[in-house]
Amino acid sequence: MKLYRFLIYLMPIGLFTVSCNKFLDVKPKTQIDAEDVFKDEQGYMDALTGVYLNMDVNALYGRELTYGFTDVIGKQHTVFSGTSQEYYYTAQYAYLRGEVRGKIDGIYGGMYNAIAEDNNIIGHLQADGAAKFSGVNFRIIHGEAHALRALLHFDLLRLFGPSPVAADAGTIKAIPYLDQLTVAAPPRLTVKEVVDKVIADLAVAETDLLAADPIVPGSTTPTTTTGFLRNRRQKMNYYAVKALQARVYLYAGDKPKALAAAQTVINSGVYPLTPANQVAGNRLFSQELIFALYKSDMAANVTSYFTPPASGAGAGNLLTKTVAEYNTVYESTTDVRYSQLTAYDNVTQLRYSIKLGQVTSSGTQYTTAIPVFRVSELYYIAAECLKESNPADAAAYVSQVRVARDATPLSGSLTPAQLQDEIFKEYRREFYCEGQLFHYYKRLNAPQINGLAVTATQYVLPLPDDETTYGNGGN
């Protein structure tokens, strides 16, 4: 990948899908002169919307980074009908096979394409200043753009870099961090170097959004159901920044800072846990979603991957696990994540997820949200940070989520090792179809995934061929 070939003067407004032939060496089908795009604040709003739309494509968070590729390599789905099943070889960690490599390269190229568009916005914001903007819009756009750049790079790091606790994590070069539009070929950085840049971007975003985001209680910015500041849960809002900080600091092993960020979100009161008796018709626990991407065509994906065929167990591209595995993972049929978010098909004798298929009062199905951050993760992060210093409080954090899911609370006398095991079990249940379990395994450099031995090779996705050939990206 020739990383230095970016669109410096031209960019898409993002209202179309960009297809990649050579990863970052990409030009969109439609290009608009940057002077026209950024002539006023509406142009900036459209450009930022374009970044979000490019994130929710199937190659990225719309499927592969959530319920698709990352859930498959995290062994959340384990039943495959045969070699013709779309994810059969992905589940074997056969990363160099053409069909698997295509998905990996699509993730890499798609993420850096979104980063390039994001950098174009940041660069023009820095050049233009706030003069073109009304109210808090400059700070909101500037903050969200920095937060998105941090998120995209961090998720690339979690896939293409070594585990942060691997023996060679301090020396192995992982990915480039693109924080400006430049013709210079950016070098690949170590895990710590990338994390430091992620943290720096989040610091900028936190300052901007704390001062301007209407989602913060007591904000002087009025809330609205129309216009640019609507739907803050579908944007990288202030609390999404804090949630990402908690995730990043835990990844880096800085538990005090991870705990502080997690508690900021939990204690805000903005994201209450969904009571178990309110889950029917609200399978995504919408009150708990800190940041979710809007995906208008999710219904077709749900039908393709989570509706059993009329005959033939495991036929088609169904993503699921065995009934025995479901029973083992969820432990109790009263847990709403089992009773309300899964269903059993008598024909195929398979249990499958209905989490992404919301149901309205009329019984019709719709799916428009892809969860990226939910508040329950912050409870688990807080628990992991406290498991050794205050195990009773750690157990209480996990228990709050479990009680909301109609599961029994934990004992306050569990050991740190027992607490970690309970947190692991919660990740398996809570983030099914959300792509987070693989990252949990990798963060701890676990020797096994779902009982199967894994190696560093399976934890680190291969870089695209051109990325290791051209420019400083191969260093």
N, C-alpha and C positions, 0 to 999 in steps of 0.2 A: 504494500500500500504506500503510495507516495503521499505521505501525510501532509506535505506542504502545499498540495494542490487544493486549495479551498476557494470558495466563491467569495472573493474579497469585495468586489464592487456590485455583484449581483446576487440575489437570493430569492427563493420562493416565498410567497406569503404564507405557505403551509396549508393551503386549502386543497391540496392534492397529495397523492402518495408518491414518494420518490422511490424509484427502483435503482438498485445499485449493481453495477457491473464490475467495478474495481474498487469497492469499498469506499474510501474517502475521495477517490478520484472520480467524483460524480458531478454531473450537471443535471439539474431538474428539467423536466419536459417543458415547463413554462418558467420563464425568468422575467423578473420585473426590475427595472433599474432601481437601485437602492435609494436614489434621491427621491423617486416617486413614492417608494414604500415608506420612507421615514420623513416625509414632508410634514406630517402632523401626528398627534398622539394616536389617532385612529389607526394609522399605519403601523405604529408600534404595537398596538393592541392586536391587530391582525397577525403581525409577525409572531408575537408570543403565542397566540392561539395556534399558529402553524406548528410550533414546537410541540405543543401538547398533542395535536392531531397526529404528528409523526411518531409520537411515543405510543399511541394506542393501536398502531397497526399490528397485525397478527405476528409479524416477525419480532416484535418487541413485547411490550407489556400487554398488548391485546391477546396474546396467547403464550408465546415461547418463554417469556420471563415470569409467567405466573403459573397457569395450570398446565402448560405444555412442556417444553424442553426441561426447564429447571425442576418441575415436579417429577418428571420422569427420572432424571438422574438422581433426584433425592429419594427415589423408590416410593413415592406416594402412590404411583400407579404400577401395578405389578402383573396384571393379567393382559397378555397379548396373544392374539389369535394365531400368529405365525409371522413369517418373514415379510409378508406383504403389508402387515400393519405399519402405519406411518412411523411409529416410535419404537418399533421392535429393536432396531440396531442402536438407537439412542440409549435404550435401556441396557444394552450390552456395553456401553461406553466405547462403542466403535467410532470414535470421533473422526477417523480419517476416511471412513466410507463416504462416498459422494453425497448420498442423501442426508447424512448427518452433518457432514462438513458444510453443506449448503445452509443448514440452519445456523450453524456456528458463525459462518461468515456473514450471514444476514444480520445476526445480532450485532456483531462487531461493526459492520458498515453502517447499519441503521442508527446505532447509538452515536457514532461519531458524526454522522450526517446531522442528527439533531443537535449535537454539540456545536457544529459549525454554524448552524442557523442561530443558535443561542448566542454564540460569540459575536455574530454580526449585530445582534440586537444590543449587546453590552457595549460593543465598540462604538456604535452610533449614539447610544445614550451618553457615553463618556464624552463624545465629541460635541453633542448638541447641548448637554446640560438640561435643566428643568424648564427652560423658557417656553417650550412648546406644549407644556402639560398643565392641566388644571387640577386643583385639589391635591390629593395624595397620589395621583396616578404615576408620577415619575418614580416615587419611592416604591410603589407596589410593583411596577414592571421591573425596575432595577433589582429589587429584592428577589422576586420570583425567578428572574433570569439567572442570578447567581446561585439560588437554591437548586434550580434544575441542573445547572452545570455540575454542581456538587453531586447530586443524585445520580446522574448519568455516568459520571466517572467512577463513583463508588461501586455501582453495580457492575461496571466493566471490570473493576479491580477484583470484585468478589468472584468473578468467573475466570478471568484470564491471568490473575496473579496467584502466587502461592499462598497457602494458609498463613495468616499473620503469626502463628506460633510454630511454623515449620522451621527446621534448623537453618535453611538457606534464605529465609524471608528477608534478611537484612542485606543480602548481596544480589539476589536474583533481580534482574530488571523485569518489571511487569508490563505496564502500559504507559503511553504518553499521556500527559495532562495538558490539554489544549485550552489555555486560558487567554488566548488572543488569536486574531486572524493574522497570520504571518506567512511569508514565503519560505521561512527557515524550516528545515525538517526537525521536528521536536524529538528529543531523546526519550526513550523509555525510562521510567523511574522505578525505584523500589517501592515496596508496600508502604513503608513509613513516609517516603517522600510524597506519594499520592495522597495518603491520609492527611498529611499536613496541609496540602493544597485544598483538599475537600473541606477541612476545618476552617481554613481561611475564607473560602467562599461562603460557608455557612455563617461565619461571623458577620460578613457584610450583609447577608440576607436577614439575619436576626435583627440587626440594628435598623435596617430599613422597614421591615415588616412590623416590628414591635411598635414603631412610631406611627404606622399608618394603617395596619390591617384591621378592618372592622370586626373581624372574628374575635379579637381580644376583648374580654369583658372590660367595660369602662372606656373603650376607645372613643375618641372624639369624632371619628369618622362614622357617619350614619350608615346603618345596615340598609340594604336595598334588595329587592327581588328582581330588579331590572338593571340594565346597563352593565358596565365593565366590572363593577365590584360585587355582582351577584355570584351565587354558587361558590363561595370560598372553599368549601370542602372538595371541590373539583379543581382546585389550584394548589400550588405549593405555598400554602399559607404559613403564618407564623408558627402554629403548632406542628405543622408538618416539618418545618425546619428544626424544631426542638426534638421531634421524634427521630429525625435523621441524625441529629447530633447524638442522641442516646445510642442509636444503632452503631454509629461510627466509633464513638468512644469505647463502647463495649468491644467492638472488633479490635480496637487498638490496645485493649487491656487496661484502660483508664476508668476503673469502676466508680470512683467518686464523681467524676464529671458525667459519666453515663447515668448514674443515679439522679444527680441534680437535674439533668435534662428530662429524664423520665418523670420525675415528680412534678416538674413544671406543667407537663401536659395533664397528668392525673389530677393534680390539685386545682387545675383551672376550672373544673366543673363543666367544661364545654362538651365533653364526650362521656356521658354517663354510660355505664354498662347496661345493655339491653336486658330487662327482666325476662326470665324464661317464659312467662305467660304472654309475652308480646312477640315471640319469635315467629308464630304462624303468619305468613304473608310478609315477613321481614327477615328473610333468610340471610341477608348480608349484615344484619344488625346495624342498620343504617346510622343510628345515633353514634356508633363507635368509629365510624369511618373518618379518619383525620384527613386523608387525601385519597381520592379515588378518581381514576380517569373515566371520562364519559365515552362509552363505546356503543354507538347506535345499532350496530349489526351483531351484537352478541347473541341474539336469539338463534341465529343460524349456526354459530359455533357450538352453542349448548346442544342443539339438536344433533350436530355431527359427532360430538365427542362424549356426550353424557346421556344419550337416549339409547337403551339397548335395542338391537335389531329384533325383528319379529321372530326369528329362529336362528339357531346356531350359537351356542354359548361362546362368547368372546369374539364373535364375528365383527367385521368392520373395524373402525378406528376407535371403538369404545375405550375410554380411559377409566380404569377402575382397579380394584384389588379384590381378592377372594373374600367370600363371606366370613371365613375364619379369621382373616386379617382384620376385617372391620370389627369383629367381635373382640379381638385382642386389643386393638388400638383404643376403642372407646370404652371398654371395660363394663359399662353399664348402658342398658337400652334406655334409661331415663334421661341420659345426657342429651340435651336438645340438639347437639351437633350430630348425634346419631338418629334420634327419633324424628327430627324435623328437617335435617339437611341431607339425609340419605333415603333411598327407597329400594325396595326389593322387586325384581322382575320375575314373575312366576315362569315365564316361558324360557328365559335363558338361565334362570336360577342364579342370577348375579345381583349383588347389591351395588348401587352406583350413587354418585353424588347428584343432588338436585340444588346444591348451594347457589349456583349461578343462575338458576331459573326462578326468578322471583314470581310470585303469584298475586294477582290483584284480587279484590273482593268478588269479582265476577268469574274468577277462575282462569282467566287468560294469563299467559305467561309473558314476561318481559324481562330483559336483562340489559341494563345500560351502564352498570358500574363495574369497574375493575379495581378491586382494593389494592392500594399500594402501602398505606399505613393504617392500622387500626389500633385503638387505645389498649386493647388487651396485651399487645406486644410490650407496651411500656410497663405494665404490671409484671410481666415475666422478666424484663430487664431489671427492674427494681429488685425483684426477688433474687436474681442471680448476683446482683451487686451486694446484697445483704446476707447471703446464705451463710457466710462464715462469721461475720461480725454480729449479726442479729438474726439468727435462724427463725425465731418466733415471728418477727416482722416479715421475713421473707415468705414464710408459710402463709401469713395473713394476706399478702399481696396475691399469691396464687389462688388462695381460697376465695377471694372476692370474685375472681373470674369464674371459678368452678361453681360457686353458689348461683351466679347468674346463669350458668349453663345447666342448672338442675343436677349438678354432681355434688358429691359430698365434700366438705372442706377438708383440708389437710390437718394432720396433727401438728401442733406447735413444737413438738419435741423431735422433729426429724433432724438427722445429721446433714451436714452440707452435701455429702454424696447422695443421700436420699432425696434432698431437695432438688439437686441437679437432675436426677432421674425423673422426678415429677415434672420439672420444667420441660425436659425433653419430650415427655409424653404429651404435654400440653401443646407444644409446637406441632406435633403430628396431627393432633385433633383440630387445633384452632386454625391452622394456616393451610389446610387442605385446599387445593386449587388456587393458592396464592404464591407459590414458588419460594417460600422462605425456609423450608426444612433443609434443603441442600446447603444453604448458607450457614445454618446452625451447625451441621456436621463439619463443614469446612473450617469454620471459625475455631473450632476446638481440635481440628486436625484428627477427627475420630478415625480409628483404624478400621472401622466397619460402618457400612450404611445398610441398615435393615438386616443386619446379621451377615452381610457379605463383605469380605475384605476388600479394601480400596487402597490405592496408592496415590502418590503425588501426581502421577500422570493422569489419573482419573479426576482428581480435584482441579486440575488446571487445563482449561480448554486451549487447544492449539491456536496460535495466532494465524491469521490468513497468510498464505505463502508469500504474497507480495510484501506483507508487513515485515517479514524477516529478510527481505531482499534489498529493499530500497531505503536509502537515506538513513538518518540516525535512528529511525524506528527499529532497525535491526540491531542496535547496540544494547 
